[in-house]
Amino acid sequence: MCLPIGTPTESAPPASDLELQRQGPSYTVDTVRLLSDAYPGADLFVVIGADQFANLHTWKAPEELASLARLVVMAREGEDPSRIDPGVKVSYDCVPVTRVDLSSSAIRERVRQGRSIRYLIRKPVRRIIAQEGLYRD
């Protein structure tokens, strides 16, 4: 699901509750199939981390998923997806990213301690946390 409040630009895709409306388990390939039908000819991308890429063989219909959308593997420093065997034959693109060791637990703890979270999350998200008094107790 897209969460526009935390996205970097105003041109972010709209939020979708597509998966919430579906009954039963939600699989990425099913969602991409629905999006492909809803937006014929659109370039769809599935962005995953190298850790999930290593487990791709456990996903529902990974080959079909790769045929419906372009797989993009985000590789942190020191990770090399070309050395990972996903257990299935799929095409993918690798995007190196700078490792940022920051967890939602760390954000909540900083707020709880009254420490700044500026530069860690976007201003609209910080504003909601402050207005709603989240993570204070």
Beta strands, then each sheet from edge to edge (+ up, - down):
strand 1: 45-49
strand 2: 70-76
strand 3: 92-97
sheet 1: 1+ 2+ 3+
end
